[in-house]
Amino acid sequence: MIQTPYLLFLGDAPDPLAAKVAQGIKDWRPDFALGQYRMEGCKADMGLPDITLAEAKAAGCKTLVIGVANRGGVISQAWKKVLVQALEEGFDLASGLHNLLRDEEDLAAVARATGRALHDVRVPEVDYPIANGIKRTGKRCLAVGTDCSVGKMYTALCMEREMRARGMKASFRATGQTGILITGDGVPLDAVIADFMAGSIEYLTPDNEADHWDLIEGQGSLFHVSYSGVTLALIHGGQPDALILCHEPTRPHMRGLPGYAMPGMEDLRDLALRMARIANPACQVVGISVNTQHMDEAAAKAYLAELEAKMALPATDPFRFGAGKLVDALAAI
């Protein structure tokens, strides 16, 4: 088990979105997040106290969590001095990057010498099966996006919270590093061997009660040339009964791909539904989740109203305005 509370390491994150792991922990497990550690040039800020390792130790922090999700999931050499010092001062380290802590010999050597633990949450711990496509009992909802990092995890978590408040049966199913660090369980999907990705989602969302909803954390985008494969594995392995379309309307282009324009909502609806109905012909698109964090309230509400009229689907920012519309749509099918 990863010991809490955490010191969130933001390193030299070039923008707030690069620290989405830290942001997710801060928003969904605020009692775990006692402070943040930022290096020179860091452009992210969780609104937590900036504290040194010594101050974090005195405050009771047990684990330094790498809160950065950079392209390629690399442990930067610039971070090493801080990470080594953290081990020497009695912290465990936790990371969801592809570049594993345990594979960095300098970190592993210090961890052995100090008796500290290295937690790599992006390591599959199960021998997942190949997907068989057999229909499972229970219900499943998947968040799909126009791009990476548009709010798919937040959408599923917000919906789970609202459904449980209503007494509905619902489980958030984590498929990425942030979700796993928040919930303590899940499938690190983008680290699963390709042939077994869809099968891992079948494993994650097994047979359940007829009125139980699995809310599956989305990943990537069908339109993102870097990460579309993981999205399709979720769609086919999840066999969703319902899709929620997710979008961030202020982006000029796909994240990390300046030569690729953002797709339209109609394109996402049509492509995602076509792919989903291969595994579940009864799948429906039931609502739209919009990340409006870069819009003022009036502009956000106007955009949502316009989108609802255009798409004939309920639209909301579930983190800002609540997930009620999306849960109502699920309850209706």
N, C-alpha and C positions, 0 to 999 in steps of 0.2 A: 504493500500500500504506500502511496505517496503521502508523506507527512504534511499536514497543514498546520498553520497558515503559510502563505506564500509571500515571497518577495518577487515581484514581476520584473523581469529583465527586459528592457526595451532596446538595449544596445544603441546602435546608431541608425535606427529605423528611418528610412528616407521620407516616409509619409505616415499619416495615422493608420491607413489601411494595412500597411505592412505589419502593424502590431495588433492584428485582429485577434490573435490568440489571447493576448493580455486583455484586450477589450471585452472579449467574451467572458473570461473569468471574472473580470471586474463587474460586469453587468449582471451575471447570473449566479455568481458565488461571491458576493461582496465581502462576506465574512471571512473568506479565504485570503483576500487581497489586502495586506497591511501597508504596502508601499510599493514604489517603483524605483528602479535603478536605470538612469539614462546616461549614456556616454556623450561626449562632445559631438555636436552635430545632429543629435537625435531630433527628429521632426514630429514625434508622437508624444502624446501626453494623455494619460488616463485620468488626470485630475486627482491622483493620489499623492501623498507626501513623497517628495524626492528624498530618499534616505541612503546613507552609506551602508556597507555590509555590517559594520559594527553596530550602527543604530538599528538595523533590521534584526540582528541577533538579540540585542537588548529588548526589542519589542516582542520577541517570541517567534519570529519567522523560523521555519524549519527547512524549507525547500526554496531554492532559487529556480523559478520556472522561466525558461526562455519563451518570452511572449511574442516573438517575431516569427512571421511566416514569409520568408523571402523566396524569390524565384529559384527553384531548384532545391530548396530546403538545406542550405549549406551553413555549417558552423563557421562563422567568419574568424580568421586569424586575429582580427582586431579585438574579438571578444575574449580570447583565451586568457589574457592576464586576469580579467575579472573572474572568469569561471574557475581558474586555478585557485585564486585567492578565496573564493567562496568555499571551495572544498576545504581549504586549509583552516578556514575560520569556523568550520563545523556545519556547513549547509550541505544537504543533498542537492543534486541537480535533476531537473526534469525537462524533457524536450520532446517535441513532436516533429522534429525535422527529419528529412530523409537521411541526412548526414548524422549517423548515430553517435551519441556520446561515447558509447562503449568501444567504438572503432577508432577514437582519437587516443592514441597511446599515451600522450602526455596527461590527458585528463584521467584515463583509466589508471595510470600509475599513481597519481596523487590520490585518487579515490581509494585504491588499495591501501596506500600508506596511512591514510587518515581514517579508514573504516567507514567512509561515506558511500551512499548509494547513488547510482546513475540510473535514472528511469527514462527509457526510450519508449514512448507510448505509441510510436508509429511502427511497431513491430507486430506482425500477425502472430498470435499465440495459439491458433487453432489450425488443424489441417482441414481447410474448408473443402467441401465437395464441389464437383462440377455441377452447374445448375441443371435441373431436370425439367423445369417448366410446369411441374404439377401444381394445380391450383390448391391453395391453402385456405383453411377456414379463418375467420376473422376478417377485418378490414384494414386497408393500408392507404395512406396518403403520402405522396411524395412532392416535395418542393423542387421545381425546375426553374432555371434562370436564363435570362438573356446573356449573362456573363458570369464570371467568377466573382465571388465576394460581393454579392448584391443583397444578402440577407436571408439566404435559404435556411441556415441553422436557426437564426432568430425567429423566423416564421414558424418553424416546427416547435420550438420551445414555447413561444407565445401561445400557440394553439393548444399545446399540452396543458399549460397553466390554466387557460380558460376552460378547457374541457373538464379538467379535474375539479375546478371550482364549481362547475355545474353538476358534478357527480357522474360524469361520463367516464367510461373506461378508456384510458389513453396512455400510451408509452412513447416517449421520445427515443428514437433509435439513432445513436451517434455513429457517424461514418467517417469522421475526420478527427484530427488531433485536438482541436479545441473542444468539440463535443465530448470526446473521451475524457479530457481533463476536467470538464464541468461535471460529468455524470459518473465517471469512474469506470465506464464500460462502453463497449462498442466495437466496431470493425474499422481498422485503419485502412480504408478501401484502396487508396492510391498506392499502398505498399504491398497489396496482395498480387500474386502472380496473375497475369491477365486471364488465363484460362479458368481461374477460380473466382474471379471478381463477382460475377452474377451469383454463383453458388454461395459466396459469403453473405450476400444479402438475403438469399433464401434462408440461410442458417440464422441470420440476425432477426428475421421476422417469421417465426415458425407458426404452425397452427395455433389458433387462439379462439376465445369465445366469439360467438357470432356478432356481438355488439361492441367488441373491443377494437380500437383503432391503434395501429402502429403509425406513428408520425416519423417518417424517414427523413433524416437530414440529407439534403441535396448536396451535390458536389459538381464543380465545373460548369460546363454548358455544352449543349449539342453544337453550338455555333463557335466554340472556342477551339481553334485547331490544335492547341497544346493539350487540352484536357477533355476532349469530347468523349474519349473512350470510357472514362470513369462514370460519366453521366449515363451513357447507354447501359452500362452494367447495372446501375441503380434502377433504371426503368424496367429492364427485363427481369432482373433478379427480384425486384420489389413487387412486380405485378400489381401496381397500384390500382385501386378502385377510383381514386381521385387524384387530380393534379392541381397544385397551386402554382400559378405563374409568378415569378419573382423578377423585379426590375429595379434598377437605379437610374433615374431619368436624366441626370446631369452629366453623364460621362460622354466625352467626345469620341471615344473609340473603345474597343475591347481592351481589357486590362492586360498590359504588357505587349499588346499588338497594335501599334499605332497605324498600321496599314489596313486594319480591319474595322469597318463601321459596326456600330451596335445594330443587332437585328430588331425588327419590329415585333410588337406584341402578337400580332396576328401570325407572323412567321413562327414564333415560339409555340403558340397554341397549336397550330396545324402540324408542325413537325413532331413535337413532343407527344401529341395525342396519337398520331399515326404510329410512332414507335411503340407507345404503351399498349395500343390495341393488338399488337402482335402477340403479346403475352396475356393480355386481359382485354378481350373484345368489349367488355362492359365499362371500361375506364371512361371517366368524364373529367373535363376541366371545370372546376367549380368556383374558382375565385382568383383574385390577383393581390399579391403582396408587393407594396412599393416602398423602397427605402428612401424616405424623404428627408434624411438628416441634413442635406445641404440646401433645403428649401425652407422659407419661413412658413408659419402655420397657414396663412391665407393662401399662399401659392400652393402649398401641399394639398389643402382641401379642394382647391379649384382643379388641380391636376387630377385628383382622385375622382371627382365628380365627372370630369370630362372623359376619363378612361372608362368609368362605369357605363356612361351613355354610349361610347364608341364600341365597347366590347360586349355589352349586355351581360356583365359579370360583376359581382360585388368586389369592390376594391378598397383596400385600407393599408395603412402602415401599422402593422399589428403591434410593434414596439412602442409607437408614439400614440396611437389612437385606439389600441385594443384589437384583439383578434375575434371579437364577437361576430362580425359579418362572415368570416371564414368558417367559424365553427357552426354558425347557422346553416351555411351551405352544405357542410358535411352531414349535419343532422337530417337534412332534407333528402339524402339519397339512400 
